[in-house]
Structures are given as structure tokens and as C-alpha cells.
Amino acid sequence: MSFNGKGKWVCVMMAMLSVAACITPQALFAQGESAVPFLLIAPNARADGMGEAGAGLADDASAAFWNPAALAFLSGQEVSLTHSNWLPAFQQADLFYDFLAYRNNVESLGGTISGTITYLSLGEFTITKDDPTPLGTFKGYEIALTAGYSTKLFADLGVGINLRYIRSALAPVSGLPGASGENSDRQGVGSSVSFDLAALWKPTTLGPLEDRLSIGLDLSNIGPKITYIDAAQADPLPTNLRLGIAANLIKSEYNNINFVIDFSRLLVRRYPQDTSFNVNGPGTYVVNDPRVDNLPKSIFTAWGDGGLKKVTIGTGIEYWYGSPKLIALRFGYFYENPRYGNRKFLTYGAGVRYDVYGFDFSYLSAVEENHPLGETLRFTLLINWGQ
């Protein structure tokens, strides 16, 4: 990829805008809501195949993302790896997403420890100035390292917490040849930390619903704003509230059907820029007023902007055949209000399990034509032992 501009700072800003478009091109509204939206990307093929719903049916290592409290109900150890070429419509091999997760139930700690690595590659960029002569290159990427712990408070209630380090390198081009002036030492690189809080209820005394229903709640990405250039214009993290419900509709020796539905709401409150009259001359000027509520205030004030209309819904169904479970087929649908992003897509998936190994894949079919996320494939490999 190549940028033409009037200097390095222009390139930096273009890179930032490109990253925002790459991560959430399907929602112009969502692009300006928060920084590092890659933290909201569905990380595993199984949940993606069910409309990106997983807070209730979180029963593998990817629960560290969907609902870390669910790990408290799992035994043994597991490692999971997901890979996806990102924005396949752009046909850029260096745009990809990877997610690595590990969990381990440790009896001496009274719960389960987990760790994940989330990595989004945004490709390599060539920087030019006023002619095609390259001044240098840089690679854009975003990465998050997460450690978690979960335990059971009661036989049917688990809780979990995650701690996370985030680094976003959108345009780390400081010191390149040809860079000069007041912007020569600036970098489009930022870092922050965050944490998640989660709970999962799996009732054991509801008669016919015993061990067939689970309800999960996850509040993720709670942390300080991230700064790239100017602390006064720092951007909030994508603090997100997710409620998930999962039900085992059919439960028999050879046939099982699961139903899942997630309700998700971004808890970011960003106010529009103010416009004022220029007292020194005709016309108006826009006051660059980066008014964004800080946490914990934004958890409450965010509901004043769009209310429940900003809630996204992901739902899906999963069929398993075999004893033990051997082959799975999945279908899902994702919906977002047309006024607040208008993402709508169908998802399909399948999976197999054999011994300690598992493999899942999913396919995203956008409702609208020529959608940047259309035809996205995810592949997940799982290995679990001691369960």
C-alpha cells in the first residue's frame, strides 16, 4: 500500500483513517465511536457461525473473550487458534486476524486461569512525499494480551475477570528519511490497559431446564482512553456490555440442538463537535471539542445516545450429531439498527470433533452487495486434554 501526501503527518492521519475503515468498514457510525475496535471482532469460528453470539454458550477456550466466567465450569486444559483473512474483498494477503487462547483448570487455585493473544495485521504501507520516491515503509498492527481467572461462587454461578494490555501501532513512522518540522517526532502509536468483568448462571434446579439453560453477562474493555498523538484528543476504548442466553433445545444421545442469542451494547458517549461564530470575520468555524465521557460515567450516559436502538443482536442455532459429539452444523444472523451502523449478515459454519482435537470454520454472507466483510472465512483449531 502506498500513501501520497504533503509529508509524514498527512501519511500518519491517512493511515489512521484507513485502519478505522479496515476494522469496521460496515458501519460508518461505529468508526468514530471508539479506538481499537479490533477488540470487538468475533474471535472464533464456532460463535461466528452462529451470528457472533457466544456469551451464553461459552464452553471452550474462546470463552475468555465471550464470557470468562464460563471457564469456571470447564475442566482440563485447552488451546485454541483462529485465523482469518481480513476484508477479503480487498484481496490483500497482509490483512489478517489471529486469535490464540489457552485455559487451564487449576484445582489448587480453585478455578481456571486463561490467556489470549489477539493480533490484527493492517498490512505494510509505503510512505511518499511529492513524488513516487519512497521515504520508507511501516507495518500497521494492533495487538492485545489478556490474562484471566474464573471461579465458581456457587454450583450454578461462575464469575470471571480479565486483565489486558493493548498496543495499537497505526503509523509508527517517526524518524523516517524526509521527515521534518513539528511533526517529525510524532507517532501514530498508542497503548492502554483494560479489564473485563463477567458472570454466568447455569441453573441446576429448574426441572426440565436443568443443565439446559445458561445466561451470561460480560462487561469488557473497561479502561482509560488511548492516546496516539495528543492526550487532549485521546479516544475511549470500546467498552461493551453483552448479555447472552443459550438453551439446549434437544438433548439426546446422538442428536443435540443449541440455540443462542446475544444482545450487545457499546457503552461509549461521544458528543458532537460544537460550531461557533467567528467574531473576527464572516462565516463560522468548528470548535474541535473532543467531548467524550470518561468511565465510569460513560457506562450510564451512553444510554442517552440512541438508547436500546444501539443494541446489536446476534442469534444462531447449532446441531450436533454423534455420541460423543462428532459433527456440527451452524447457522446465524446478525442485526444492527439502520440508524446506528446498519450491519446485517448471515453466517454459516460447521465443525468436527475427534478425540482431543476439534476444527471449526465459518462463512459470513453480507446482506448487501459488495460488502467489505462479505465472504469472510474463519478457521479454528482446538486441542483439549484432561477434560
C-alpha positions as a LaTeX table, in Angstrom:
\begin{tabular}{lrrr}
\hline
Residue & $x$ (\AA) & $y$ (\AA) & $z$ (\AA) \\
\hline
Met1 & 0.00 & 0.00 & 0.00 \\
Ser2 & 1.23 & 3.49 & $-0.72$ \\
Phe3 & 0.40 & 6.97 & 0.58 \\
Asn4 & 0.97 & 10.21 & $-1.31$ \\
Gly5 & 0.77 & 13.43 & 0.67 \\
Lys6 & 2.48 & 16.60 & 1.86 \\
Gly7 & 4.64 & 14.96 & 4.45 \\
Lys8 & 4.73 & 12.33 & 7.08 \\
Trp9 & 1.97 & 13.74 & 9.28 \\
Val10 & $-0.50$ & 13.55 & 6.42 \\
Cys11 & 0.51 & 9.94 & 5.93 \\
Val12 & 0.00 & 9.22 & 9.61 \\
Met13 & $-3.51$ & 10.62 & 9.57 \\
Met14 & $-4.35$ & 8.73 & 6.38 \\
Ala15 & $-3.11$ & 5.53 & 7.98 \\
Met16 & $-5.32$ & 6.07 & 10.98 \\
Leu17 & $-8.38$ & 6.63 & 8.82 \\
Ser18 & $-7.52$ & 3.57 & 6.76 \\
Val19 & $-7.29$ & 1.46 & 9.89 \\
Ala20 & $-10.68$ & 2.63 & 11.09 \\
Ala21 & $-12.16$ & 1.74 & 7.72 \\
Cys22 & $-10.45$ & $-1.64$ & 7.68 \\
Ile23 & $-11.69$ & $-2.69$ & 11.09 \\
Thr24 & $-15.29$ & $-1.52$ & 10.85 \\
Pro25 & $-15.96$ & $-0.59$ & 7.22 \\
Gln26 & $-19.51$ & $-1.84$ & 7.52 \\
Ala27 & $-20.53$ & 0.87 & 9.95 \\
Leu28 & $-19.62$ & 4.50 & 9.33 \\
Phe29 & $-21.30$ & 5.36 & 12.57 \\
Ala30 & $-19.18$ & 2.94 & 14.55 \\
Gln31 & $-15.88$ & 4.17 & 13.12 \\
Gly32 & $-15.88$ & 7.31 & 15.23 \\
Glu33 & $-17.22$ & 5.74 & 18.42 \\
Ser34 & $-14.00$ & 4.40 & 19.94 \\
Ala35 & $-10.42$ & 3.42 & 19.35 \\
Val36 & $-9.17$ & $-0.17$ & 18.84 \\
Pro37 & $-12.47$ & $-1.70$ & 17.66 \\
Phe38 & $-10.50$ & $-4.84$ & 16.78 \\
Leu39 & $-11.20$ & $-5.84$ & 20.38 \\
Leu40 & $-14.82$ & $-6.47$ & 19.35 \\
Ile41 & $-14.09$ & $-8.85$ & 16.46 \\
Ala42 & $-15.60$ & $-12.31$ & 17.00 \\
Pro43 & $-12.50$ & $-14.43$ & 17.64 \\
Asn44 & $-13.62$ & $-18.00$ & 16.89 \\
Ala45 & $-15.34$ & $-19.77$ & 14.02 \\
Arg46 & $-17.89$ & $-21.56$ & 16.20 \\
Ala47 & $-19.53$ & $-18.42$ & 17.61 \\
Asp48 & $-19.12$ & $-16.58$ & 14.33 \\
Gly49 & $-21.10$ & $-19.33$ & 12.61 \\
Met50 & $-23.98$ & $-18.59$ & 15.00 \\
Gly51 & $-24.38$ & $-14.90$ & 14.29 \\
Glu52 & $-21.47$ & $-13.84$ & 16.52 \\
Ala53 & $-23.26$ & $-14.97$ & 19.68 \\
Gly54 & $-21.28$ & $-16.66$ & 22.43 \\
Ala55 & $-21.78$ & $-15.13$ & 25.88 \\
Gly56 & $-24.22$ & $-17.87$ & 26.93 \\
Leu57 & $-22.78$ & $-20.88$ & 25.09 \\
Ala58 & $-19.16$ & $-20.29$ & 26.09 \\
Asp59 & $-17.77$ & $-23.77$ & 26.70 \\
Asp60 & $-14.30$ & $-23.73$ & 25.19 \\
Ala61 & $-11.13$ & $-21.63$ & 25.39 \\
Ser62 & $-12.69$ & $-18.78$ & 23.39 \\
Ala63 & $-14.90$ & $-18.11$ & 26.43 \\
Ala64 & $-12.02$ & $-15.92$ & 27.57 \\
Phe65 & $-13.40$ & $-13.42$ & 25.02 \\
Trp66 & $-17.15$ & $-14.04$ & 25.15 \\
Asn67 & $-17.58$ & $-14.65$ & 28.87 \\
Pro68 & $-14.56$ & $-15.56$ & 31.02 \\
Ala69 & $-16.88$ & $-16.67$ & 33.85 \\
Ala70 & $-17.85$ & $-19.70$ & 31.74 \\
Leu71 & $-14.33$ & $-21.11$ & 32.08 \\
Ala72 & $-15.10$ & $-21.87$ & 35.73 \\
Phe73 & $-17.38$ & $-24.71$ & 34.59 \\
Leu74 & $-14.71$ & $-26.40$ & 32.44 \\
Ser75 & $-12.09$ & $-28.92$ & 33.48 \\
Gly76 & $-8.78$ & $-29.89$ & 31.95 \\
Gln77 & $-6.73$ & $-27.79$ & 29.56 \\
Glu78 & $-7.30$ & $-26.46$ & 26.07 \\
Val79 & $-5.56$ & $-24.40$ & 23.43 \\
Ser80 & $-7.38$ & $-22.74$ & 20.53 \\
Leu81 & $-6.07$ & $-20.95$ & 17.44 \\
Thr82 & $-8.16$ & $-18.94$ & 14.96 \\
His83 & $-7.06$ & $-17.41$ & 11.67 \\
Ser84 & $-8.99$ & $-15.24$ & 9.25 \\
Asn85 & $-8.02$ & $-13.22$ & 6.20 \\
Trp86 & $-9.48$ & $-9.82$ & 6.96 \\
Leu87 & $-11.55$ & $-7.89$ & 4.41 \\
Pro88 & $-11.21$ & $-10.48$ & 1.63 \\
Ala89 & $-12.80$ & $-8.09$ & $-0.88$ \\
Phe90 & $-9.58$ & $-6.03$ & $-0.79$ \\
Gln91 & $-7.50$ & $-9.09$ & $-1.74$ \\
Gln92 & $-4.60$ & $-8.06$ & 0.48 \\
Ala93 & $-2.68$ & $-11.02$ & 1.87 \\
Asp94 & $-1.17$ & $-8.91$ & 4.66 \\
Leu95 & $-4.59$ & $-8.07$ & 6.13 \\
Phe96 & $-5.35$ & $-10.85$ & 8.60 \\
Tyr97 & $-6.65$ & $-11.60$ & 12.09 \\
Asp98 & $-5.29$ & $-14.18$ & 14.56 \\
Phe99 & $-6.53$ & $-15.24$ & 17.99 \\
Leu100 & $-4.72$ & $-17.63$ & 20.34 \\
Ala101 & $-6.37$ & $-18.79$ & 23.57 \\
Tyr102 & $-5.34$ & $-21.10$ & 26.41 \\
Arg103 & $-7.21$ & $-22.25$ & 29.53 \\
Asn104 & $-6.26$ & $-24.50$ & 32.43 \\
Asn105 & $-8.37$ & $-25.57$ & 35.40 \\
Val106 & $-6.06$ & $-25.47$ & 38.43 \\
Glu107 & $-7.57$ & $-27.15$ & 41.48 \\
Ser108 & $-5.07$ & $-25.56$ & 43.86 \\
Leu109 & $-6.27$ & $-22.12$ & 42.74 \\
Gly110 & $-9.92$ & $-23.06$ & 42.99 \\
Gly111 & $-10.66$ & $-22.05$ & 39.42 \\
Thr112 & $-9.43$ & $-21.65$ & 35.85 \\
Ile113 & $-6.65$ & $-19.46$ & 34.51 \\
Ser114 & $-6.62$ & $-18.29$ & 30.90 \\
Gly115 & $-4.59$ & $-16.26$ & 28.45 \\
Thr116 & $-5.23$ & $-14.91$ & 24.97 \\
Ile117 & $-3.35$ & $-13.06$ & 22.24 \\
Thr118 & $-5.35$ & $-11.06$ & 19.71 \\
Tyr119 & $-3.50$ & $-9.74$ & 16.66 \\
Leu120 & $-4.76$ & $-7.74$ & 13.68 \\
Ser121 & $-2.32$ & $-7.09$ & 10.83 \\
Leu122 & $-3.15$ & $-3.98$ & 8.82 \\
Gly123 & $-0.50$ & $-4.50$ & 6.18 \\
Glu124 & 2.62 & $-2.71$ & 5.04 \\
Phe125 & 2.50 & 0.92 & 3.93 \\
Thr126 & 4.93 & 2.83 & 1.72 \\
Ile127 & 5.39 & 6.50 & 2.51 \\
Thr128 & 5.99 & 9.02 & $-0.27$ \\
Lys129 & 6.02 & 12.81 & $-0.31$ \\
Asp130 & 5.54 & 14.87 & $-3.50$ \\
Asp131 & 6.78 & 12.21 & $-5.91$ \\
Pro132 & 6.74 & 8.40 & $-6.10$ \\
Thr133 & 10.13 & 8.14 & $-4.40$ \\
Pro134 & 9.60 & 6.01 & $-1.28$ \\
Leu135 & 10.74 & 7.56 & 2.01 \\
Gly136 & 10.27 & 4.36 & 3.96 \\
Thr137 & 7.76 & 1.74 & 4.98 \\
Phe138 & 5.92 & 0.74 & 8.10 \\
Lys139 & 3.64 & $-2.08$ & 9.17 \\
Gly140 & 0.37 & $-1.30$ & 10.87 \\
Tyr141 & $-0.90$ & $-3.68$ & 13.50 \\
Glu142 & $-2.89$ & $-3.93$ & 16.72 \\
Ile143 & $-2.35$ & $-6.46$ & 19.49 \\
Ala144 & $-3.92$ & $-7.29$ & 22.85 \\
Leu145 & $-2.51$ & $-9.60$ & 25.54 \\
Thr146 & $-5.05$ & $-10.85$ & 28.08 \\
Ala147 & $-4.79$ & $-12.89$ & 31.28 \\
Gly148 & $-7.84$ & $-14.10$ & 33.18 \\
Tyr149 & $-9.14$ & $-16.01$ & 36.18 \\
Ser150 & $-12.56$ & $-17.53$ & 36.81 \\
Thr151 & $-14.13$ & $-19.46$ & 39.67 \\
Lys152 & $-17.48$ & $-20.73$ & 40.92 \\
Leu153 & $-19.18$ & $-18.76$ & 43.66 \\
Phe154 & $-21.91$ & $-21.41$ & 43.80 \\
Ala155 & $-22.55$ & $-24.65$ & 41.97 \\
Asp156 & $-24.59$ & $-22.80$ & 39.33 \\
Leu157 & $-22.86$ & $-19.39$ & 39.28 \\
Gly158 & $-19.43$ & $-18.57$ & 37.92 \\
Val159 & $-17.58$ & $-15.26$ & 37.82 \\
Gly160 & $-14.52$ & $-14.18$ & 35.89 \\
Ile161 & $-12.12$ & $-11.31$ & 35.37 \\
Asn162 & $-9.65$ & $-10.43$ & 32.60 \\
Leu163 & $-6.70$ & $-8.04$ & 32.62 \\
Arg164 & $-5.49$ & $-6.75$ & 29.26 \\
Tyr165 & $-2.64$ & $-4.80$ & 27.66 \\
Ile166 & $-3.39$ & $-3.13$ & 24.33 \\
Arg167 & $-0.99$ & $-1.72$ & 21.76 \\
Ser168 & $-2.15$ & $-0.02$ & 18.56 \\
Ala169 & 0.54 & 0.83 & 16.00 \\
Leu170 & $-1.31$ & 2.57 & 13.21 \\
Ala171 & 1.57 & 4.59 & 11.80 \\
Pro172 & 4.87 & 4.08 & 13.64 \\
Val173 & 6.92 & 6.13 & 11.18 \\
Ser174 & 8.88 & 8.51 & 13.39 \\
Gly175 & 12.36 & 9.33 & 12.15 \\
Leu176 & 11.92 & 8.24 & 8.53 \\
Pro177 & 14.06 & 9.97 & 5.88 \\
Gly178 & 12.44 & 13.18 & 4.71 \\
Ala179 & 10.51 & 13.73 & 7.91 \\
Ser180 & 10.98 & 17.21 & 9.31 \\
Gly181 & 9.19 & 20.00 & 11.09 \\
Glu182 & 6.98 & 19.98 & 14.15 \\
Asn183 & 5.51 & 16.59 & 13.28 \\
Ser184 & 8.79 & 14.76 & 12.70 \\
Asp185 & 8.81 & 13.06 & 16.11 \\
Arg186 & 5.13 & 12.20 & 16.32 \\
Gln187 & 3.95 & 8.65 & 16.05 \\
Gly188 & 0.58 & 7.05 & 15.44 \\
Val189 & 1.20 & 4.57 & 18.25 \\
Gly190 & $-0.83$ & 4.21 & 21.42 \\
Ser191 & $-1.19$ & 1.78 & 24.29 \\
Ser192 & $-3.58$ & 1.26 & 27.17 \\
Val193 & $-4.82$ & $-1.32$ & 29.66 \\
Ser194 & $-8.30$ & $-2.63$ & 30.40 \\
Phe195 & $-10.18$ & $-5.28$ & 32.32 \\
Asp196 & $-13.37$ & $-7.35$ & 31.93 \\
Leu197 & $-15.95$ & $-8.50$ & 34.46 \\
Ala198 & $-18.27$ & $-11.42$ & 33.77 \\
Ala199 & $-20.79$ & $-13.81$ & 35.29 \\
Leu200 & $-22.52$ & $-16.98$ & 34.07 \\
Trp201 & $-25.55$ & $-18.66$ & 35.60 \\
Lys202 & $-26.24$ & $-22.32$ & 34.77 \\
Pro203 & $-29.27$ & $-23.31$ & 36.86 \\
Thr204 & $-29.34$ & $-26.83$ & 38.23 \\
Thr205 & $-32.76$ & $-26.74$ & 39.91 \\
Leu206 & $-35.19$ & $-25.69$ & 37.16 \\
Gly207 & $-36.81$ & $-29.03$ & 36.47 \\
Pro208 & $-36.80$ & $-29.75$ & 32.72 \\
Leu209 & $-34.36$ & $-26.87$ & 32.15 \\
Glu210 & $-31.74$ & $-28.33$ & 34.45 \\
Asp211 & $-28.33$ & $-28.24$ & 32.74 \\
Arg212 & $-30.02$ & $-26.99$ & 29.55 \\
Leu213 & $-30.01$ & $-23.22$ & 30.07 \\
Ser214 & $-27.25$ & $-20.68$ & 30.69 \\
Ile215 & $-27.32$ & $-16.89$ & 30.95 \\
Gly216 & $-24.14$ & $-14.87$ & 30.73 \\
Leu217 & $-23.27$ & $-11.21$ & 31.31 \\
Asp218 & $-19.96$ & $-9.66$ & 30.25 \\
Leu219 & $-18.71$ & $-6.09$ & 30.63 \\
Ser220 & $-15.50$ & $-5.80$ & 28.64 \\
Asn221 & $-12.76$ & $-3.30$ & 27.76 \\
Ile222 & $-13.07$ & $-1.17$ & 30.88 \\
Gly223 & $-10.07$ & 1.13 & 30.97 \\
Pro224 & $-8.51$ & 4.54 & 30.31 \\
Lys225 & $-8.55$ & 6.21 & 26.93 \\
Ile226 & $-5.80$ & 5.53 & 24.41 \\
Thr227 & $-3.57$ & 8.36 & 23.18 \\
Tyr228 & $-1.83$ & 8.40 & 19.80 \\
Ile229 & $-0.63$ & 11.99 & 19.33 \\
Asp230 & $-2.32$ & 14.41 & 21.69 \\
Ala231 & $-3.60$ & 13.46 & 25.14 \\
Ala232 & $-6.33$ & 16.09 & 24.83 \\
Gln233 & $-7.75$ & 14.11 & 21.90 \\
Ala234 & $-7.43$ & 10.64 & 23.39 \\
Asp235 & $-10.05$ & 8.12 & 22.26 \\
Pro236 & $-12.06$ & 5.82 & 24.54 \\
Leu237 & $-11.76$ & 2.06 & 24.50 \\
Pro238 & $-14.74$ & 0.08 & 23.12 \\
Thr239 & $-16.32$ & $-0.66$ & 26.50 \\
Asn240 & $-19.04$ & $-3.17$ & 25.71 \\
Leu241 & $-21.90$ & $-4.80$ & 27.61 \\
Arg242 & $-23.04$ & $-8.23$ & 26.38 \\
Leu243 & $-25.96$ & $-10.35$ & 27.58 \\
Gly244 & $-26.09$ & $-13.88$ & 26.22 \\
Ile245 & $-28.62$ & $-16.69$ & 26.54 \\
Ala246 & $-28.09$ & $-20.29$ & 25.44 \\
Ala247 & $-30.59$ & $-23.15$ & 25.55 \\
Asn248 & $-30.21$ & $-26.82$ & 24.72 \\
Leu249 & $-33.45$ & $-27.40$ & 22.78 \\
Ile250 & $-32.86$ & $-31.07$ & 22.04 \\
Lys251 & $-30.64$ & $-33.24$ & 24.18 \\
Ser252 & $-30.27$ & $-36.91$ & 23.34 \\
Glu253 & $-27.54$ & $-39.46$ & 22.91 \\
Tyr254 & $-26.92$ & $-38.79$ & 19.21 \\
Asn255 & $-28.70$ & $-35.51$ & 18.47 \\
Asn256 & $-28.30$ & $-32.15$ & 20.19 \\
Ile257 & $-29.54$ & $-28.71$ & 19.16 \\
Asn258 & $-28.40$ & $-25.48$ & 20.83 \\
Phe259 & $-29.99$ & $-22.05$ & 20.46 \\
Val260 & $-28.07$ & $-18.87$ & 21.29 \\
Ile261 & $-28.83$ & $-15.16$ & 21.30 \\
Asp262 & $-26.64$ & $-12.22$ & 22.34 \\
Phe263 & $-27.58$ & $-8.60$ & 22.99 \\
Ser264 & $-24.61$ & $-6.25$ & 22.84 \\
Arg265 & $-24.29$ & $-2.50$ & 23.54 \\
Leu266 & $-21.26$ & $-0.24$ & 23.14 \\
Leu267 & $-21.00$ & 1.99 & 26.23 \\
Val268 & $-19.18$ & 4.97 & 24.74 \\
Arg269 & $-20.59$ & 8.50 & 24.99 \\
Arg270 & $-19.14$ & 10.86 & 22.40 \\
Tyr271 & $-20.70$ & 14.29 & 21.91 \\
Pro272 & $-20.88$ & 16.10 & 18.55 \\
Gln273 & $-18.46$ & 18.91 & 17.84 \\
Asp274 & $-19.64$ & 22.43 & 18.65 \\
Thr275 & $-19.99$ & 25.11 & 15.98 \\
Ser276 & $-19.48$ & 28.76 & 16.90 \\
Phe277 & $-19.38$ & 32.08 & 15.06 \\
Asn278 & $-16.02$ & 33.61 & 14.26 \\
Val279 & $-16.14$ & 37.06 & 15.86 \\
Asn280 & $-13.15$ & 38.21 & 13.80 \\
Gly281 & $-14.79$ & 37.75 & 10.44 \\
Pro282 & $-17.65$ & 36.28 & 8.45 \\
Gly283 & $-18.54$ & 32.64 & 8.48 \\
Thr284 & $-18.20$ & 30.06 & 11.18 \\
Tyr285 & $-15.54$ & 27.77 & 12.46 \\
Val286 & $-15.84$ & 24.36 & 14.09 \\
Val287 & $-14.51$ & 24.05 & 17.60 \\
Asn288 & $-12.61$ & 20.78 & 17.83 \\
Asp289 & $-14.19$ & 19.74 & 21.08 \\
Pro290 & $-13.30$ & 16.08 & 21.78 \\
Arg291 & $-16.01$ & 15.69 & 24.39 \\
Val292 & $-16.05$ & 12.07 & 25.43 \\
Asp293 & $-17.30$ & 10.96 & 28.83 \\
Asn294 & $-14.82$ & 9.08 & 30.95 \\
Leu295 & $-15.50$ & 5.84 & 32.76 \\
Pro296 & $-17.49$ & 5.04 & 34.81 \\
Lys297 & $-19.73$ & 7.94 & 33.79 \\
Ser298 & $-19.97$ & 6.74 & 30.17 \\
Ile299 & $-21.49$ & 3.41 & 31.27 \\
Phe300 & $-24.60$ & 5.37 & 32.22 \\
Thr301 & $-24.56$ & 8.38 & 29.84 \\
Ala302 & $-24.09$ & 6.17 & 26.76 \\
Trp303 & $-27.73$ & 5.10 & 27.06 \\
Gly304 & $-28.77$ & 8.70 & 26.45 \\
Asp305 & $-27.50$ & 8.45 & 22.87 \\
Gly306 & $-29.68$ & 6.02 & 20.96 \\
Gly307 & $-30.83$ & 4.04 & 23.98 \\
Leu308 & $-31.80$ & 0.48 & 23.12 \\
Lys309 & $-31.62$ & 1.26 & 19.40 \\
Lys310 & $-27.86$ & 0.84 & 19.59 \\
Val311 & $-28.19$ & $-2.72$ & 20.86 \\
Thr312 & $-26.93$ & $-5.26$ & 18.31 \\
Ile313 & $-28.46$ & $-8.73$ & 18.17 \\
Gly314 & $-26.69$ & $-11.91$ & 17.20 \\
Thr315 & $-28.55$ & $-15.19$ & 17.17 \\
Gly316 & $-27.95$ & $-18.68$ & 15.90 \\
Ile317 & $-28.56$ & $-22.39$ & 16.10 \\
Glu318 & $-26.19$ & $-25.33$ & 16.29 \\
Tyr319 & $-26.84$ & $-29.00$ & 15.54 \\
Trp320 & $-24.55$ & $-31.75$ & 16.81 \\
Tyr321 & $-24.59$ & $-35.38$ & 15.72 \\
Gly322 & $-22.73$ & $-38.22$ & 17.40 \\
Ser323 & $-22.05$ & $-39.88$ & 20.71 \\
Pro324 & $-19.76$ & $-38.30$ & 21.73 \\
Lys325 & $-20.39$ & $-35.21$ & 19.60 \\
Leu326 & $-18.76$ & $-35.62$ & 16.22 \\
Ile327 & $-20.14$ & $-33.28$ & 13.54 \\
Ala328 & $-21.77$ & $-29.86$ & 13.88 \\
Leu329 & $-23.73$ & $-27.60$ & 11.54 \\
Arg330 & $-24.41$ & $-23.94$ & 12.38 \\
Phe331 & $-26.45$ & $-21.00$ & 11.13 \\
Gly332 & $-26.80$ & $-17.44$ & 12.44 \\
Tyr333 & $-27.96$ & $-13.90$ & 11.80 \\
Phe334 & $-26.56$ & $-10.56$ & 13.00 \\
Tyr335 & $-28.61$ & $-7.35$ & 13.13 \\
Glu336 & $-27.80$ & $-3.71$ & 13.81 \\
Asn337 & $-30.22$ & $-0.76$ & 13.65 \\
Pro338 & $-30.02$ & 1.04 & 10.26 \\
Arg339 & $-29.54$ & 4.40 & 12.02 \\
Tyr340 & $-26.60$ & 3.14 & 14.05 \\
Gly341 & $-24.38$ & 1.12 & 11.75 \\
Asn342 & $-26.81$ & $-0.99$ & 9.70 \\
Arg343 & $-24.76$ & $-4.18$ & 9.84 \\
Lys344 & $-26.79$ & $-7.17$ & 8.70 \\
Phe345 & $-25.31$ & $-10.50$ & 7.71 \\
Leu346 & $-25.92$ & $-14.24$ & 7.69 \\
Thr347 & $-23.36$ & $-16.68$ & 9.00 \\
Tyr348 & $-22.83$ & $-20.37$ & 8.34 \\
Gly349 & $-20.49$ & $-22.84$ & 9.95 \\
Ala350 & $-19.52$ & $-26.42$ & 10.60 \\
Gly351 & $-17.25$ & $-28.32$ & 12.93 \\
Val352 & $-15.84$ & $-31.72$ & 13.77 \\
Arg353 & $-14.54$ & $-33.26$ & 16.99 \\
Tyr354 & $-12.35$ & $-36.33$ & 17.26 \\
Asp355 & $-10.54$ & $-37.45$ & 20.36 \\
Val356 & $-8.76$ & $-34.35$ & 21.78 \\
Tyr357 & $-8.96$ & $-32.40$ & 18.51 \\
Gly358 & $-11.55$ & $-30.05$ & 17.09 \\
Phe359 & $-11.86$ & $-28.00$ & 13.92 \\
Asp360 & $-14.42$ & $-25.30$ & 13.10 \\
Phe361 & $-14.94$ & $-22.97$ & 10.19 \\
Ser362 & $-17.43$ & $-20.22$ & 9.44 \\
Tyr363 & $-18.53$ & $-18.16$ & 6.47 \\
Leu364 & $-20.03$ & $-14.66$ & 6.59 \\
Ser365 & $-22.53$ & $-13.66$ & 3.92 \\
Ala366 & $-23.36$ & $-9.95$ & 3.90 \\
Val367 & $-26.92$ & $-8.96$ & 3.11 \\
Glu368 & $-25.80$ & $-6.01$ & 0.98 \\
Glu369 & $-23.77$ & $-6.47$ & $-2.19$ \\
Asn370 & $-20.04$ & $-5.69$ & $-2.38$ \\
His371 & $-19.75$ & $-5.54$ & 1.39 \\
Pro372 & $-16.10$ & $-5.40$ & 2.60 \\
Leu373 & $-16.71$ & $-8.19$ & 5.12 \\
Gly374 & $-18.61$ & $-10.38$ & 2.68 \\
Glu375 & $-17.21$ & $-13.89$ & 2.17 \\
Thr376 & $-15.07$ & $-13.71$ & 5.31 \\
Leu377 & $-13.87$ & $-17.15$ & 6.41 \\
Arg378 & $-12.64$ & $-18.10$ & 9.87 \\
Phe379 & $-10.80$ & $-21.29$ & 10.78 \\
Thr380 & $-10.33$ & $-22.52$ & 14.35 \\
Leu381 & $-8.24$ & $-25.43$ & 15.61 \\
Leu382 & $-8.81$ & $-26.72$ & 19.16 \\
Ile383 & $-6.88$ & $-29.22$ & 21.26 \\
Asn384 & $-8.14$ & $-30.12$ & 24.74 \\
Trp385 & $-6.92$ & $-32.73$ & 27.19 \\
Gly386 & $-7.74$ & $-33.83$ & 30.72 \\
Gln387 & $-11.41$ & $-32.85$ & 30.37 \\
\hline
\end{tabular}
